[in-house]
Amino acid sequence: MPRVLSVSASHSVSATAGTGSADGAVRIWLLGVAALVFAMIVVGGAVRLTDSGLSITEWQPLLGAIPPLKEADWLAAFEKYKAIPEYSIVNAGMSLEAFKAIYWWEWAHRFLGRFIGMAFAVPFLVFLALRKLRGSFALKCLGVLALGGAQGAIGWYMVKSGLVDRIDVSQYRLALHLITAFSILALLVWLALEVGSQSNRIRLNTVTRGQRRMAMALFALVFVQSGLGALVAGLKAGLTYNTWPLMDGKLVPDGLMLQSPWYVNFLENVTTVQFDHRLVAYVVVVVAALHLVSLIRSADDERIVRSAALVVACIFGQMLIGIWTLVSGVPLALGLAHQAGAAIVIAAATLHLHTITRADAP
């Protein structure tokens, strides 16, 4: 039976209430900032994998943009690093040159965060003044700007956890920081898709509420899996059980529930956290595949099917990279590829969720 496409008769004004060219400029701005956030996520992965995150022991939102310029400045920064436990326990005897290497990673991460703030805020104010952003859409953009500012504070909140009584940052705060970054990325992609979308809606006759709910569940599962990945990174759980599909020679390893109270195992037990990350990965793959099959059988619009297929392809690719990263002992290049893959899956899941939920209801 041929698929029936019915273009909505409604040609309401787009969310930005501007011309087609204005819509295009706003969309390019949002996607450009999303690309910068993607880069930020990857650099953040490098900071984590190189153990660079505690190299800068102060938070100076303005003056911190200027790196050490003279030898005396470098020595002063190094002395501050020597005062924290990570240096005395992990890096005692580190040379100044080695310190500079980790310092530059953390500085680049913080500088990119500042740059992203400017790349969002300045065009936002310009578009607002030109009335190319209005109403609820302008408020949503303002919300993203506020969340970006909060992310800077969350980043420092995370770093602070490793400066006194620990040799690394809290896995809880790391998870919060990474999930917030993924949320900002998803919001930027969603808003870019919203620009001008009201004039190009298609009424679907056979996509069911169940399929829409499944798309929402898949999106939520992707975020849960990303949070579990952050816990794996925070606990350095990827450096253990470097075999697949077995862990310690078993599908279900021993030691999953050794800690008390029982719920702490899901957050602090290295074995349990890695096992959960593997298990939820399988669930995500199965749900994504079943969702795609369901849409192939019923969806009116090929764009719905294509976006679901893109999600499946990204998830399968991410799973393969994850396995490769694990069995290789988490080398830097593969670790960064896996973190980048997570961001790509988030973006693809956002695209699909927007495509299937923003179509007119049957």
FENWOBEL-V819940 format. One record per pair of residues at least 24 apart in sequence whose C-alpha atoms are under 7 Angstrom apart, sorted by the first residue. I is the first residue (numbers start at 1). GAP is how many residues later the second one is. D is the distance in whole Angstrom. If there is no record, write none. Layout:
i:I gap:GAP d:D
i:I gap:GAP d:D
This chain:
i:3 gap:297 d:5
i:4 gap:296 d:6
i:5 gap:197 d:7
i:5 gap:198 d:7
i:5 gap:295 d:7
i:5 gap:296 d:7
i:6 gap:196 d:6
i:6 gap:197 d:5
i:7 gap:194 d:7
i:7 gap:195 d:5
i:7 gap:196 d:6
i:8 gap:193 d:6
i:8 gap:194 d:6
i:8 gap:195 d:6
i:11 gap:187 d:7
i:11 gap:188 d:5
i:12 gap:186 d:6
i:12 gap:187 d:6
i:13 gap:185 d:7
i:13 gap:186 d:7
i:14 gap:181 d:6
i:14 gap:182 d:4
i:14 gap:183 d:6
i:14 gap:184 d:5
i:14 gap:185 d:7
i:15 gap:122 d:6
i:15 gap:179 d:7
i:15 gap:180 d:6
i:15 gap:181 d:6
i:16 gap:116 d:6
i:16 gap:117 d:5
i:16 gap:118 d:6
i:16 gap:121 d:7
i:16 gap:179 d:6
i:17 gap:115 d:6
i:17 gap:117 d:7
i:18 gap:114 d:5
i:22 gap:110 d:7
i:23 gap:172 d:6
i:23 gap:173 d:6
i:27 gap:165 d:5
i:27 gap:168 d:6
i:30 gap:158 d:6
i:30 gap:162 d:6
i:31 gap:157 d:7
i:31 gap:158 d:6
i:31 gap:161 d:6
i:33 gap:83 d:7
i:33 gap:86 d:7
i:33 gap:87 d:7
i:34 gap:151 d:6
i:34 gap:154 d:6
i:34 gap:155 d:7
i:36 gap:80 d:7
i:37 gap:148 d:6
i:38 gap:305 d:7
i:40 gap:69 d:7
i:40 gap:72 d:7
i:42 gap:294 d:6
i:42 gap:297 d:6
i:42 gap:298 d:6
i:43 gap:66 d:6
i:44 gap:65 d:6
i:45 gap:291 d:6
i:45 gap:294 d:6
i:46 gap:290 d:6
i:47 gap:58 d:6
i:47 gap:59 d:6
i:49 gap:283 d:6
i:50 gap:52 d:7
i:52 gap:50 d:5
i:52 gap:51 d:6
i:52 gap:53 d:6
i:52 gap:54 d:6
i:53 gap:53 d:6
i:53 gap:106 d:7
i:54 gap:105 d:6
i:54 gap:108 d:7
i:55 gap:26 d:6
i:55 gap:47 d:6
i:55 gap:48 d:5
i:55 gap:51 d:7
i:56 gap:47 d:7
i:56 gap:50 d:7
i:57 gap:24 d:6
i:59 gap:97 d:7
i:65 gap:46 d:6
i:84 gap:79 d:6
i:84 gap:80 d:6
i:85 gap:78 d:7
i:85 gap:79 d:7
i:85 gap:80 d:7
i:85 gap:81 d:6
i:85 gap:82 d:6
i:86 gap:81 d:4
i:86 gap:82 d:7
i:117 gap:31 d:7
i:121 gap:24 d:7
i:144 gap:40 d:7
i:151 gap:26 d:7
i:151 gap:29 d:7
i:170 gap:64 d:7
i:171 gap:60 d:6
i:171 gap:63 d:4
i:171 gap:64 d:6
i:174 gap:56 d:7
i:174 gap:60 d:6
i:175 gap:52 d:6
i:175 gap:55 d:5
i:175 gap:56 d:6
i:178 gap:52 d:7
i:179 gap:48 d:6
i:182 gap:161 d:7
i:186 gap:160 d:7
i:186 gap:161 d:6
i:186 gap:164 d:6
i:189 gap:158 d:7
i:189 gap:161 d:7
i:190 gap:160 d:6
i:190 gap:164 d:7
i:201 gap:158 d:6
i:201 gap:159 d:7
i:202 gap:157 d:6
i:202 gap:158 d:6
i:203 gap:156 d:6
i:203 gap:157 d:5
i:203 gap:158 d:7
i:203 gap:159 d:7
i:204 gap:96 d:6
i:204 gap:155 d:7
i:204 gap:156 d:6
i:204 gap:157 d:7
i:204 gap:158 d:5
i:205 gap:95 d:7
i:205 gap:157 d:5
i:206 gap:92 d:6
i:206 gap:93 d:6
i:206 gap:94 d:6
i:206 gap:156 d:7
i:207 gap:91 d:7
i:207 gap:92 d:5
i:212 gap:144 d:6
i:212 gap:145 d:6
i:214 gap:77 d:7
i:215 gap:138 d:6
i:216 gap:137 d:7
i:218 gap:66 d:7
i:218 gap:69 d:7
i:218 gap:70 d:7
i:219 gap:130 d:6
i:221 gap:63 d:6
i:222 gap:62 d:7
i:222 gap:124 d:7
i:225 gap:52 d:6
i:225 gap:55 d:6
i:225 gap:56 d:7
i:226 gap:116 d:7
i:228 gap:49 d:6
i:229 gap:48 d:6
i:231 gap:42 d:7
i:232 gap:41 d:6
i:232 gap:42 d:6
i:235 gap:35 d:7
i:237 gap:33 d:5
i:237 gap:37 d:6
i:238 gap:88 d:6
i:238 gap:92 d:7
i:239 gap:90 d:6
i:239 gap:91 d:7
i:242 gap:84 d:5
i:242 gap:85 d:5
i:242 gap:87 d:6
i:243 gap:84 d:5
i:244 gap:79 d:7
i:244 gap:83 d:7
i:285 gap:30 d:7
i:285 gap:31 d:7
i:288 gap:24 d:6
i:304 gap:51 d:6
i:304 gap:52 d:6
i:307 gap:44 d:7
i:307 gap:45 d:5
i:308 gap:44 d:6
i:310 gap:38 d:7
i:311 gap:34 d:7
i:311 gap:37 d:5
i:311 gap:38 d:6
i:314 gap:31 d:6
i:315 gap:30 d:6
i:318 gap:24 d:7
